Amino acid sequence: MAVISSAFRSRVRAIIEQPVALLFGRLGLTPNALTVIGLGIAAVATYFASVQAWLIAGLLVAFGAVFDLFDGALARATGRTSRFGAFLDSTLDRAGEAVVYIGLGVGLLTLSTFGTVAAVGAMAAAFLVSYTRAKSESLGFSPGNGMAAVGLAPREVRTTILVVGLLAAGLVPPPHPIYCLIAPCPQPLGPVWLLIGALGLIAILATITTIQRILFVYRQSKSQEDSH
């Protein structure tokens, strides 16, 4: 089961990815440059997350995701695909995702121990999703982009959930003081619970995705064994 199907990915590439990627190319940017810029934006987002500037961090994560989306598209559109480019893209994507979660863990540390645990859990689960794809492809399972379409929480879904959580934490106002007179008041966390909830959701969905990919590879392995 996949939230983003291969057919939908193909439509997005045809309608959005290729034209925008070519625009980046006309600006003189290379696919590897987009990859490095994406990591730089993630590093800046990490700082703002660590100082609890959730809104700015969310906007930066969303902005950085644009570069993550179009580096591969630019490589395909300009014929600059290379094994090193694919390696660099995958490696720096993991680095960018990791530093943002680290920043969130630091930012939440003074507010909620559970929030920091949720950030660490989301990072670990996200890395398992990426690892299952990389390992399965290195062993000859699901070549190309086949494994990317397996599971509930590929990178695009995780990023969307994280951005929504950050923006909600930054935009949703804290409870009105009158509310605290009639019910338990969630302050000082307030809207930050929305961010913590998003991190918990990422951890859960990414774990499910890892299990889905393990089962997918298991079925492929059994099918290959039965055919011999």
N, C-alpha and C positions, 0 to 999 in steps of 0.2 A: 504494500500500500504506500502510495506517495502523494504528498500534498501538491507537488509541482511535477506534472507529467512531462515526458520527453517531447510530446507534441506541443505543449505550451511553451517549453523552453525554445523550441524551434521557431515558433511564431514571434516570441519576444526578440529573438536574434534577428529575424528578418525585418521586423517593423522598427525596433528601437536600437538594438545593440550595434548593428553594422553602420547605420548612418552616423550615430554619435561617435563611434570609434573612429570612423574616417575623419570626422571633424577634429578629434584629438590629433590624428596623424597630420592633418594640414597645419596644425599649430606647431608641428615639429617634435611632438612627443613620441617616444618609442614605447612598445609594450612594457619593456623592463622599467622604463622611467615611470610609467603609471603605477607599476607594482611598488616601486620604492616610495613614490609620493603617497600611496595608500597607507603604507606603514608609517610614514611620518605623521600623517593626519591621525592615525590611531594612537601614536605616542602623545600627541597634543591632547587628544580626548582623554587619555589616561590621566594626565595631570588634572584636568578639570573634574574628572570623576573622583580623584583622590581628595579633592578639596570640597566635595559635595556640591559642585556646580552642575547639577544633573541636566538642566536644560541645554547648556552649552555642550556638555559631553554628548548628549543625545543627537544634537544637530551635527556635531563633528563625526560621530559614528556613522550617521546616515550619509554625510558628504563623502567620507572615506569609502563607503560601500560602493559609491559610483565608480571610483577608480578600480576597485576590486572587480566590478562587473565588466568593465570595458577593456582591461588589459589583454585578456584572452581574445576578446572580439577584435581588437585592433591587430593582434598578431595574425588572426585568421584572415581579416579583410585585406591586409597588406602583404600577405605571404611571408610574414616574419616568424612563423612558428618555429620553435626549436626545442630540443630536449632540455637545454639549459634554462630557457625561458619558462618552460613548464615547471621545472624543478624550483626555480627562484620564486615563481608565483605561489606554488604550494607552500614553500617554506616560509615566505614572508607573510602569507595569509595566516598561517598558524601563529607566527610571532605577533602579528597585529591583534589577533583575537585574544591571545594570552595576556598581552599587556593591558588591554582594556579590562579584562576580568580582574587582573591584579589591582588596577586602579580602583575598581569598584569595591574590592575586598578591603582596601585601605580606607576608602571613603566611608564605608559602612562600619568600620571597626569600632568607632566611638559611639555609634548609634545602636547597633544590634549585632551581637555575636552570631545570631542565627543568620543575619544578612551576609556576614562574611563567609559563613559556612556555605550559604546558598551560592555565592559567587564562586567559591572554590569548586563546589559540586558541579556548577554549570560549566566551568572551564574543563574539568576532568571529563565530564560526559561528552562535551563538544570534541575534545581531542580523540576520544574513542571512536566517534563517528568518522572523523577524518582518517584515523589509523586503519579502521576496518576497510575503508575504500582503498587506501594506498597498499595495504598488505594483500588484499584480494586481487588487485590488478597486477601486483608484482608476481603473484603466483599463477597468473593467466586466467583468472576469473573476471567476468564482466569487463572486457576490454572497452576502450573508448570512454564514453560518458554513461555507460550502462548503470554503474553503481550509484552515480549521482542522483538518479531518479528513484532510488530505493529508500524508503523510510519517511517518517513524518517530519523530521527536522533537519533538512540539509542546511547549509550555511545561510542561504537567503532567508529561510524561515526563522532561524535563530537570531539573525541580525534584526529582522523586523520586530520580533518580540522584544528584543533588548532595547531598540530605539523607542518603541511604544512605552515601555516601562520607564525609561529615562525621561522622556518628554512628560509623561504623566506625573512623575515625581517632581518635575520642575514647574509644571503648569497648574496642577490641581491645588487649590487653596487649602490651607489647614482647616480643621473643623472650627466652626464659630464658637466663641466662648460659651454661649448659651447652651450649646449641645453638651458641653462637659458638665453642666449642672443636672442633666437628666439621664445621662448614660456615661459609661466608662469612656474617658477621653483617650484617643490613641496617641496624643502628643507625648514626647517630643518627635516621634517618628512621623506621625501624620501620613501624608501622601507617599512617603518613602516605602511604606508597606506595599505600594503598587509596584515599585521597582523590585523589592525583595520577592514579591509574588511572581514577577516576570522571570527572575533568575531561577526560582524554583521550577517554574514551568519549563524553562529551557533544559534544566537538569533532567526532568522527567521525560520530556519528549526526545531528548538526545539519547537517553538510556534506552528508550523503546526503539529508536532508530538503529542503535547498535545491535540490539537483539534481532531486529528485522533483517539487518544485513548479514548477521551470522547465519540465520536460517536460510537466507537467500543463497549464500555461498554453500551451505550444507546441501541444499537441494541440487545445486549445480554439480557439486562434487559427486553426489550419489548418482546423478544422471550420467555423468562421464564414466563412472565405474560400471554402471549397468550396461553401457554401450560397448564396453570392451569385452 
